[in-house]
């Protein structure tokens, strides 16, 4: 059962990325672009319609609203296009990641935090 849930989660992640691609493609009908963009933005957004700290109902959007939105938009996108978007989404997720790029971003965050600390320390301490 755990393997099925993981497979479903991977498929949902792939489909969200495919919907993002569909929203940006000129071959997708305009109304589907709008819906695909809204569903992808909501699925990728850290802000939920119903906050997760509300018991039971907080996870309702993650378990019902997002999959339902994905399902509806996938049905509206032409089959050939959806197949192409899914293949492109899989290809995008299997690209190698750059450890040097990640190290550079982490170094930039550390340098920014150090600079801000150095800048504000005399003002706070004094």
Secondary structure per residue as TSV (DSSP state, phi and psi in degrees):
chain	resnum	aa	ss	phi	psi
A	1	X	-	360.0	-38.9
A	2	X	H	-62.9	-38.5
A	3	X	H	-64.2	-38.6
A	4	X	H	-64.8	-41.3
A	5	X	H	-64.6	-40.9
A	6	X	H	-64.4	-41.2
A	7	X	H	-63.1	-41.5
A	8	X	H	-63.9	-40.9
A	9	X	H	-65.6	-41.1
A	10	X	H	-63.2	-41.4
A	11	X	H	-65.1	-40.2
A	12	X	H	-65.2	-42.2
A	13	X	H	-62.6	-43.7
A	14	X	H	-61.6	-44.0
A	15	X	H	-68.0	-34.6
A	16	X	H	-63.6	-43.8
A	17	X	H	-65.2	-38.8
A	18	X	H	-63.9	-37.7
A	19	X	H	-67.3	-37.1
A	20	X	H	-60.2	-43.4
A	21	X	H	-66.0	-38.9
A	22	X	H	-63.9	-37.0
A	23	X	H	-67.5	-22.9
A	24	X	H	-99.7	-4.7
A	25	X	-	-91.3	136.9
A	26	X	T	-72.6	-17.5
A	27	X	T	-81.4	-11.6
A	28	X	S	-82.2	134.0
A	29	X	-	-57.1	148.8
A	30	X	H	-59.6	-41.8
A	31	X	H	-68.6	-31.5
A	32	X	H	-72.5	-36.1
A	33	X	H	-58.3	-45.7
A	34	X	H	-62.1	-49.6
A	35	X	H	-63.5	-43.1
A	36	X	H	-62.1	-41.9
A	37	X	H	-63.7	-42.2
A	38	X	H	-65.3	-45.1
A	39	X	H	-65.8	-45.3
A	40	X	H	-63.6	-43.3
A	41	X	H	-63.1	-42.9
A	42	X	H	-67.1	-41.2
A	43	X	H	-66.7	-34.7
A	44	X	H	-90.5	-11.5
A	45	X	-	-76.5	140.6
A	46	X	S	-76.8	-8.5
A	47	X	-	-97.6	124.8
A	48	X	-	-99.5	154.5
A	49	X	S	-64.0	-42.9
A	50	X	S	-117.1	116.6
A	51	X	-	-57.1	142.5
A	52	X	T	-67.4	-20.3
A	53	X	T	-74.8	-10.1
A	54	X	S	-78.5	120.6
A	55	X	T	-56.0	138.5
A	56	X	T	61.7	-58.5
A	57	X	G	-66.4	-27.7
A	58	X	G	-62.9	-31.9
A	59	X	G	-92.8	-1.3
A	60	X	H	-60.5	-41.4
A	61	X	I	-65.8	-37.0
A	62	X	I	-70.6	-31.9
A	63	X	I	-94.3	-21.5
A	64	X	I	-122.8	-54.0
A	65	X	I	-64.4	-48.4
A	66	X	H	-64.4	-51.5
A	67	X	H	-60.9	-36.7
A	68	X	H	-64.8	-43.4
A	69	X	H	-62.3	-43.2
A	70	X	H	-60.6	-47.2
A	71	X	H	-59.4	-45.1
A	72	X	H	-63.3	-47.6
A	73	X	H	-68.9	-37.8
A	74	X	H	-59.8	-37.5
A	75	X	H	-69.2	-27.4
A	76	X	H	-83.9	-27.0
A	77	X	S	-74.2	134.2
A	78	X	-	-54.7	141.2
A	79	X	H	-55.5	-45.3
A	80	X	H	-63.3	-42.1
A	81	X	H	-65.4	-42.9
A	82	X	H	-63.2	-38.7
A	83	X	H	-61.6	-42.5
A	84	X	H	-66.0	-43.7
A	85	X	H	-65.1	-39.4
A	86	X	H	-64.2	-42.1
A	87	X	H	-63.4	-40.8
A	88	X	H	-67.1	-37.7
A	89	X	H	-64.3	-42.1
A	90	X	H	-62.5	-43.1
A	91	X	H	-63.0	-38.6
A	92	X	H	-66.9	-35.9
A	93	X	H	-80.6	-16.9
A	94	X	T	-96.9	3.9
A	95	X	S	-65.9	146.3
A	96	X	-	-68.1	145.4
A	97	X	-	-94.2	155.7
A	98	X	-	-101.0	112.4
A	99	X	H	-69.6	-34.5
A	100	X	H	-67.2	-38.9
A	101	X	H	-63.7	-43.2
A	102	X	H	-64.4	-41.6
A	103	X	H	-62.8	-38.6
A	104	X	H	-64.5	-41.3
A	105	X	H	-67.2	-42.4
A	106	X	H	-62.4	-42.4
A	107	X	H	-62.5	-39.8
A	108	X	H	-64.0	-40.6
A	109	X	H	-65.4	-42.8
A	110	X	H	-64.3	-43.2
A	111	X	H	-63.2	-40.3
A	112	X	H	-65.0	-42.2
A	113	X	H	-64.8	-40.8
A	114	X	H	-64.5	-43.0
A	115	X	H	-63.9	-44.2
A	116	X	H	-65.2	-39.6
A	117	X	H	-62.7	-45.9
A	118	X	H	-62.3	-39.3
A	119	X	H	-69.3	-43.6
A	120	X	H	-92.0	-15.5
A	121	X	H	-57.7	-48.4
A	122	X	H	-63.0	-32.2
A	123	X	H	-72.7	-34.8
A	124	X	H	-80.2	-44.6
A	125	X	H	-70.9	-29.4
A	126	X	-	-97.1	360.0
